[in-house]
Amino acid sequence: MPNVDERSDWQAVTARSLAYLCLQNSDLKNDTLTTRAKFLMGLGLSTADAAAILNTTPASLYELFRQARNAKGGKRGSKKRARRR
């Protein structure tokens, strides 16, 4: 009988495989990288696991998330600068 560590490893492999299959069978497989990463992370995968499935690095996903977050805000701080001068 396998020990607990071996069972945990296989459960992780199974979880990653199922997440990959869910992504491939969803409408998101042709969507942006950030959308696919958020989908995989919503299924419970870590950023590193999602990056491995998407054939990228965790650092690039963090950068894409940062860019997406900053793009939503528009020009931040421009009014404060104008008031200071």
PASEBA-1860 file (N, C-alpha, C; in nm, 3 decimals):
! residues 85
1> MPNVDERS> 0.085/-0.118/0.000/0.000/0.000/0.000/0.089/0.124/0.000 ~ 0.060/0.221/-0.087/0.143/0.342/-0.094/0.127/0.426/0.033 ~ 0.235/0.495/0.067/0.226/0.582/0.184/0.155/0.712/0.150 ~ 0.135/0.796/0.250/0.057/0.918/0.233/0.121/1.013/0.133 ~ 0.254/1.026/0.134/0.321/1.117/0.042/0.301/1.077/-0.103 ~ 0.308/0.948/-0.132/0.288/0.901/-0.270/0.145/0.926/-0.314 ~ 0.049/0.906/-0.226/-0.090/0.932/-0.260/-0.113/1.081/-0.287 ~ -0.051/1.166/-0.207/-0.065/1.310/-0.226/-0.007/1.354/-0.360
9> DWQAVTAR> 0.106/1.295/-0.397/0.166/1.328/-0.526/0.073/1.291/-0.640 ~ 0.013/1.174/-0.635/-0.076/1.132/-0.741/-0.204/1.213/-0.743 ~ -0.250/1.255/-0.627/-0.369/1.341/-0.624/-0.339/1.476/-0.688 ~ -0.220/1.527/-0.666/-0.182/1.654/-0.727/-0.172/1.640/-0.879 ~ -0.116/1.530/-0.925/-0.105/1.506/-1.069/-0.245/1.494/-1.130 ~ -0.332/1.424/-1.063/-0.469/1.407/-1.111/-0.540/1.543/-1.115 ~ -0.522/1.624/-1.013/-0.587/1.756/-1.009/-0.538/1.845/-1.123 ~ -0.408/1.844/-1.148/-0.354/1.925/-1.259/-0.407/1.876/-1.394
17> SLAYLCLQ> -0.414/1.745/-1.409/-0.464/1.687/-1.534/-0.609/1.725/-1.557 ~ -0.690/1.716/-1.453/-0.831/1.752/-1.467/-0.848/1.901/-1.496 ~ -0.766/1.984/-1.434/-0.772/2.128/-1.461/-0.737/2.157/-1.606 ~ -0.635/2.089/-1.658/-0.597/2.106/-1.798/-0.711/2.064/-1.891 ~ -0.774/1.951/-1.861/-0.884/1.904/-1.944/-1.003/2.000/-1.937 ~ -1.030/2.054/-1.820/-1.139/2.153/-1.807/-1.110/2.276/-1.893 ~ -0.985/2.319/-1.892/-0.948/2.436/-1.972/-0.963/2.407/-2.121 ~ -0.920/2.291/-2.164/-0.927/2.257/-2.306/-1.071/2.239/-2.354
25> NSDLKNDT> -1.160/2.198/-2.265/-1.300/2.177/-2.304/-1.388/2.298/-2.278 ~ -1.329/2.407/-2.230/-1.408/2.527/-2.204/-1.397/2.622/-2.323 ~ -1.473/2.729/-2.315/-1.467/2.832/-2.420/-1.346/2.923/-2.403 ~ -1.270/2.904/-2.297/-1.157/2.991/-2.267/-1.027/2.949/-2.333 ~ -1.023/2.836/-2.400/-0.895/2.787/-2.450/-0.832/2.880/-2.553 ~ -0.910/2.967/-2.615/-0.855/3.064/-2.711/-0.858/3.206/-2.656 ~ -0.883/3.220/-2.527/-0.893/3.352/-2.464/-0.756/3.400/-2.421 ~ -0.750/3.515/-2.355/-0.621/3.572/-2.314/-0.555/3.486/-2.207
33> LTTRAKFL> -0.427/3.507/-2.192/-0.349/3.431/-2.095/-0.394/3.459/-1.952 ~ -0.426/3.585/-1.923/-0.471/3.618/-1.788/-0.605/3.552/-1.755 ~ -0.695/3.548/-1.851/-0.825/3.485/-1.828/-0.808/3.336/-1.803 ~ -0.723/3.271/-1.883/-0.701/3.128/-1.863/-0.632/3.100/-1.730 ~ -0.537/3.187/-1.691/-0.468/3.168/-1.564/-0.564/3.186/-1.447 ~ -0.650/3.287/-1.454/-0.747/3.308/-1.347/-0.845/3.190/-1.338 ~ -0.881/3.133/-1.451/-0.968/3.016/-1.452/-0.901/2.899/-1.381 ~ -0.775/2.872/-1.415/-0.703/2.761/-1.352/-0.682/2.786/-1.204
41> MGLGLSTA> -0.653/2.907/-1.166/-0.633/2.939/-1.026/-0.765/2.931/-0.950 ~ -0.874/2.960/-1.017/-1.006/2.944/-0.957/-1.041/2.799/-0.930 ~ -0.982/2.710/-1.007/-1.001/2.567/-0.983/-0.915/2.515/-0.869 ~ -0.829/2.601/-0.815/-0.749/2.562/-0.699/-0.602/2.541/-0.726 ~ -0.558/2.565/-0.848/-0.416/2.549/-0.878/-0.338/2.671/-0.830 ~ -0.214/2.649/-0.796/-0.127/2.760/-0.759/-0.086/2.836/-0.885 ~ -0.027/2.952/-0.866/0.019/3.031/-0.980/0.127/2.956/-1.057 ~ 0.214/2.886/-0.985/0.320/2.810/-1.050/0.263/2.695/-1.133
49> DAAAILNT> 0.163/2.626/-1.081/0.101/2.517/-1.156/0.026/2.569/-1.278 ~ -0.046/2.681/-1.261/-0.117/2.741/-1.375/-0.019/2.786/-1.482 ~ 0.094/2.843/-1.440/0.195/2.887/-1.536/0.254/2.769/-1.611 ~ 0.277/2.658/-1.542/0.332/2.539/-1.608/0.234/2.486/-1.712 ~ 0.107/2.484/-1.681/0.006/2.435/-1.777/-0.002/2.528/-1.897 ~ 0.013/2.659/-1.873/0.002/2.757/-1.981/0.135/2.782/-2.052 ~ 0.238/2.708/-2.014/0.369/2.716/-2.078/0.431/2.855/-2.063 ~ 0.427/2.907/-1.943/0.486/3.036/-1.912/0.545/3.030/-1.771
57> TPASLYEL> 0.587/3.144/-1.719/0.646/3.145/-1.585/0.552/3.216/-1.488 ~ 0.563/3.185/-1.359/0.480/3.256/-1.261/0.508/3.407/-1.261 ~ 0.632/3.445/-1.283/0.666/3.588/-1.286/0.593/3.660/-1.399 ~ 0.581/3.595/-1.514/0.512/3.661/-1.625/0.363/3.671/-1.597 ~ 0.306/3.572/-1.527/0.165/3.583/-1.489/0.144/3.696/-1.390 ~ 0.232/3.709/-1.291/0.220/3.819/-1.196/0.228/3.954/-1.269 ~ 0.316/3.964/-1.367/0.329/4.088/-1.443/0.203/4.116/-1.525 ~ 0.146/4.014/-1.587/0.023/4.033/-1.664/-0.092/4.074/-1.573
65> FRQARNAK> -0.100/4.014/-1.453/-0.204/4.052/-1.358/-0.186/4.198/-1.315 ~ -0.060/4.239/-1.292/-0.032/4.376/-1.252/-0.072/4.474/-1.362 ~ -0.038/4.440/-1.486/-0.073/4.528/-1.597/-0.224/4.538/-1.615 ~ -0.294/4.427/-1.599/-0.440/4.429/-1.612/-0.503/4.511/-1.501 ~ -0.449/4.500/-1.379/-0.502/4.575/-1.266/-0.479/4.725/-1.286 ~ -0.362/4.763/-1.334/-0.330/4.904/-1.354/-0.404/4.964/-1.473 ~ -0.437/4.885/-1.572/-0.508/4.935/-1.690/-0.651/4.973/-1.655 ~ -0.709/4.908/-1.555/-0.847/4.938/-1.517/-0.861/5.075/-1.452
73> GGKRGSKK> -0.758/5.119/-1.382/-0.766/5.242/-1.304/-0.751/5.369/-1.384 ~ -0.701/5.361/-1.504/-0.679/5.481/-1.583/-0.563/5.561/-1.529 ~ -0.574/5.693/-1.532/-0.467/5.780/-1.482/-0.486/5.800/-1.333 ~ -0.404/5.734/-1.257/-0.412/5.747/-1.112/-0.306/5.847/-1.065 ~ -0.345/5.931/-0.975/-0.249/6.023/-0.916/-0.228/6.151/-0.994 ~ -0.284/6.164/-1.112/-0.259/6.284/-1.191/-0.323/6.407/-1.126 ~ -0.437/6.393/-1.061/-0.502/6.507/-0.996/-0.422/6.551/-0.875 ~ -0.365/6.456/-0.803/-0.286/6.490/-0.686/-0.163/6.569/-0.726
81> RARRR> -0.100/6.532/-0.833/0.017/6.604/-0.879/-0.018/6.746/-0.920 ~ -0.132/6.764/-0.984/-0.174/6.897/-1.027/-0.203/6.985/-0.907 ~ -0.256/6.929/-0.800/-0.288/7.007/-0.682/-0.161/7.050/-0.607 ~ -0.060/6.967/-0.610/0.062/6.997/-0.537/0.137/7.114/-0.597 ~ 0.128/7.131/-0.725/0.208/7.235/-0.793/0.146/7.366/-0.784
END
